[in-house]
Amino acid sequence: MTASNHRRTKGAGTIIHRKDGSWEFRREIERDPATGRRRYISAKGRTKSDARERFDAKIAEMERTGLLPGAKSPYLKDYAERWLEEYRLNVKPTTYRTRAGRIHACMEVIGCVRLTDLTADHIRKCMRVLSKRLAPSTLKDHYVSLKMMLDQAELEELIPVDPCRRVKPPRVEPTETRILSPDQPKQLIEAVPNRGAKRRGPASTVDVDEMWMLLFELAFAAGMREGERYALMPYELEQRDGVPGIHVQQQIQQYGNPDEAVIPGWLKAEHLYGILWLTTPKTHAAHRFVPITESLWQRLWARIKRLGIGPKDLIFTNSRGNPIRSGTERYNWNKALKAAGLPEVTIHSARHWTASMTARANMPDDARTAIMGHTSISMTNHYTHRDTASLARLLGQAIPDLHDDTDVVDVQVIDEAA
């Protein structure tokens, strides 16, 4: 309720002096494009000058970031700041961290250009500068990130067209992920006790060796992602129609310390330790049931019972009882590879091995994507690498024999030097 209401010219706003003595400046802006409702910018203060100062500051900030049309177009770096704040609310913290890093790198090159002055040449310059220190695939992701932001600026009508549309994306040549042959994962797992890794803490050597053997086996046999394996708990072990398996429904991710991490309201995440959080799988498709062998099932349960692991406790932890870290697993993985005399491959290649083995067995596409937790067969095919033996077998089944052995002529080779 107002004590007095002084109307100003249209667009200039309204000054309101309230009964409690406070003042409010209010200005109507364009209607909400989604709902059509009227929108206002307002600021309150104990004095008229205080309210006016806050109001002007709010207007200046909105003009600076492009939320409100002003006399000048916002600088690209200011618009990026606002875009990232909105983007942060709709993605997982790891996705935001990666995207923000890409955007900030671009802003170091072209951030001081105003949005309306931005051209395709600025985009090309940005890519040229960044290409001196970035791998092609990473450079392309910088381009994609910049395009995402400028597409939004175009939708907001801050620019007539996204200049990225006039620039070819950086070229990236596909790289082949090296994987182990069909029989080599078994050699790797059996070499774990001989890897020679130093043991720290009070944990039993047998328990530690068993942990790495089980983690590596799950990577190959179930195609589980690293975070999914680290987050495995007894309650996820289920039997469906008499078939033992793992109901993958969570993962561990690095979201940051609790006092720094920004967790969107829609994301279910529970802090575990340090920067590690227990959260939902990567995608909806990653929430899946993966059958495992009876042998693996029994060995998992034997560990659970022997160590007294509760239904919602982590099956795999370090000597201090904290979650496994990727760096520690990578160290033990490389040690086991060396002990087995196997080629150097990444631990993520185990998922490529799983996808390749399912293709080798001619598993239907829908079953393969379900096992891998992918959203499309195209992604599963990206993980698939056909080995020479399986290609030869398939080609032999497809191509008939084009030569009649009865026409073979015996040739006698004469050694003229004899």
Secondary structure as UniProt FT lines:
FT   STRAND          2..7
FT   TURN            10..12
FT   STRAND          14..18
FT   TURN            19..20
FT   STRAND          23..29
FT   TURN            33..35
FT   STRAND          39..45
FT   HELIX           48..65
FT   HELIX           76..88
FT   TURN            89..90
FT   HELIX           93..110
FT   TURN            111..112
FT   HELIX           115..117
FT   HELIX           120..131
FT   TURN            132..133
FT   HELIX           136..155
FT   TURN            156..157
FT   HELIX           163..166
FT   TURN            182..183
FT   HELIX           184..190
FT   HELIX           192..194
FT   HELIX           205..221
FT   HELIX           226..230
FT   HELIX           234..236
FT   STRAND          237..240
FT   TURN            241..242
FT   STRAND          243..248
FT   STRAND          251..254
FT   TURN            258..260
FT   TURN            265..266
FT   STRAND          269..273
FT   TURN            274..275
FT   STRAND          276..279
FT   TURN            285..286
FT   STRAND          288..291
FT   HELIX           294..306
FT   TURN            307..308
FT   TURN            311..312
FT   TURN            319..320
FT   HELIX           326..340
FT   TURN            347..348
FT   HELIX           349..360
FT   TURN            361..362
FT   HELIX           365..372
FT   HELIX           377..382
FT   HELIX           388..398
FT   HELIX           405..407
FT   TURN            416..417
//
